[in-house]
């Protein structure tokens, strides 16, 4: 069975039939962990700028693409990123659809998903 997103709205995403009301990371193997926003808060003073250090652990999983759900209104943006990876940033509800599309096509995908603004 392929793990996919079932729903998206402000403050919540549903992935693999489980609802999350906090930011999440979806690893290449489909496992979900909470996003460690404190990394970006320490570096930028806000969790609305995604630090490279949050993305780096996913690189070791060798995804073909990393999807970043930038929030329902697109408030999250990338900080200074120098890693060599295919990163797609979209508002969260569009991002989860893109994730599902790529997973459905058999691609190795990881995601960082911001569930609010």
C-alpha positions as CSV (number, residue, x, y, z in Angstrom):
1,X,0.0,0.0,0.0
2,X,1.2,3.5,-0.9
3,X,0.9,6.1,1.9
4,X,-0.7,9.3,0.6
5,X,-2.4,12.4,1.8
6,X,-6.2,12.3,2.1
7,X,-7.1,15.8,3.3
8,X,-5.7,19.3,3.7
9,X,-7.2,22.4,5.4
10,X,-5.9,25.2,7.6
11,X,-4.3,23.7,10.7
12,X,-4.5,20.0,9.6
13,X,-3.4,17.5,7.0
14,X,-4.4,13.9,6.9
15,X,-1.7,11.4,5.8
16,X,-2.1,7.6,5.7
17,X,-5.5,8.1,7.4
18,X,-4.0,9.9,10.4
19,X,-4.8,13.6,11.1
20,X,-1.9,15.9,12.0
21,X,-2.5,19.4,13.5
22,X,1.2,20.2,13.6
23,X,3.9,20.5,11.0
24,X,5.3,17.2,9.8
25,X,8.1,15.6,7.8
26,X,7.2,12.7,5.6
27,X,10.3,10.5,5.0
28,X,11.0,8.6,1.9
29,X,9.9,5.4,3.6
30,X,6.5,7.0,4.4
31,X,7.2,7.4,8.1
32,X,6.1,10.7,9.7
33,X,7.9,12.7,12.3
34,X,7.2,16.2,13.7
35,X,9.0,19.1,12.0
36,X,11.7,20.5,14.3
37,X,10.7,24.1,14.0
38,X,13.2,25.1,16.8
39,X,16.0,24.7,14.2
40,X,14.6,27.5,12.1
41,X,13.6,29.6,15.1
42,X,17.2,29.5,16.4
43,X,18.7,30.4,13.0
44,X,16.1,33.0,11.7
45,X,14.0,33.9,14.8
46,X,10.9,32.5,13.1
47,X,9.7,29.1,12.0
48,X,8.3,30.6,8.8
49,X,11.7,30.4,7.2
50,X,12.8,26.9,6.5
51,X,16.5,26.3,7.5
52,X,18.7,24.1,5.4
53,X,19.5,22.1,8.6
54,X,15.8,21.0,8.6
55,X,16.2,19.6,5.0
56,X,19.6,18.0,5.4
57,X,18.5,14.8,7.1
58,X,16.1,14.1,4.2
59,X,19.0,14.2,1.7
60,X,20.5,11.1,3.3
61,X,17.3,9.3,2.4
62,X,18.1,10.0,-1.3
63,X,14.7,11.3,-2.4
64,X,14.2,12.3,-6.0
65,X,12.2,15.3,-4.9
66,X,11.5,17.1,-1.6
67,X,8.1,18.7,-1.5
68,X,7.7,21.7,0.9
69,X,4.2,22.6,1.9
70,X,4.6,26.3,2.6
71,X,1.3,26.7,4.6
72,X,-2.3,27.1,3.4
73,X,-1.6,30.7,2.6
74,X,2.1,30.1,1.5
75,X,3.7,31.9,4.5
76,X,6.7,29.5,4.9
77,X,9.7,30.2,2.6
78,X,13.1,28.7,2.1
79,X,16.1,30.2,3.9
80,X,19.5,30.1,2.4
81,X,19.7,26.6,0.8
82,X,22.9,25.3,-0.8
83,X,22.1,21.6,-0.9
84,X,21.8,20.0,-4.3
85,X,18.2,18.6,-4.3
86,X,15.1,19.0,-6.3
87,X,12.9,21.0,-4.0
88,X,9.4,22.0,-4.9
89,X,7.7,24.7,-2.7
90,X,3.9,25.0,-3.0
91,X,1.1,26.1,-0.7
92,X,0.3,23.1,1.5
93,X,-2.9,21.9,-0.2
94,X,-1.2,22.0,-3.6
95,X,1.9,20.5,-2.2
96,X,0.2,17.4,-0.8
97,X,-1.5,16.9,-4.2
98,X,1.9,17.1,-5.9
99,X,3.3,14.6,-3.4
100,X,0.4,12.2,-4.1
101,X,1.0,12.6,-7.8
102,X,4.7,11.9,-7.6
103,X,4.2,8.9,-5.2
104,X,1.6,7.5,-7.5
105,X,4.1,7.7,-10.3
106,X,6.5,5.6,-8.3
107,X,8.9,8.4,-7.4
108,X,11.0,8.6,-4.1
109,X,9.6,11.6,-2.4
110,X,10.0,13.3,1.0
111,X,8.0,16.2,2.3
112,X,8.1,19.0,4.9
113,X,4.5,20.2,5.5
114,X,3.5,23.4,7.3
115,X,-0.1,23.1,8.3
116,X,-1.1,26.7,9.2
117,X,-0.4,30.1,7.5
